[in-house]
Amino acid sequence: MNRKLYKIVIIVAIGIICLFLTNGCHHGGVIIADQPTYRKAPPAPPAPPPRKAGPPPWAPAHGHRAKYHYRYYPSSYVYFDTGRSLYFYYDGGDWQASVSLPTWIHIGINDCVTLEMGTARPYEYHHEVVKKYPPGQEKKKSKGRGKGKGKWS
């Protein structure tokens, strides 16, 4: 009877060893092969340096001619590309481009400032443009010599 018990113990031990080997067992502890590995999040990018005085970031570099000329309507957040006859407006959580405005957008002809930009997508710098030309300030900025014209060349 001892031989039978001895054989059973050896068979069970071999079975356990095979089980550990197929499931990723390692001497000194159990390693689960399918366990996900966690990585630390990459460090946040450094903050941009403070902006120096001068033309806004959308303006072309000194000595460069702007490629795109826009009329910006601050009260409705609309850009009109004078060269391509194309409107850019915000609708449904995204910027849209069209040759005509939707009927629900109304712009005043004299309610605009002129911008020269080096980009075909003026809305890329919209947060900067809004800071410089907030809605309701057009009449104040357009008084006087040259004010209200966002031309940087």
Secondary structure as UniProt FT lines:
FT   HELIX           2..22
FT   TURN            23..24
FT   STRAND          25..26
FT   TURN            27..28
FT   STRAND          29..30
FT   TURN            33..34
FT   TURN            57..58
FT   TURN            62..63
FT   STRAND          68..73
FT   TURN            74..77
FT   STRAND          78..81
FT   TURN            82..85
FT   STRAND          86..91
FT   TURN            92..93
FT   STRAND          94..98
FT   TURN            103..104
FT   TURN            109..110
FT   STRAND          113..117
FT   HELIX           122..125
FT   HELIX           126..132
FT   TURN            135..136
FT   HELIX           138..142
FT   TURN            147..148
FT   STRAND          149..150
//
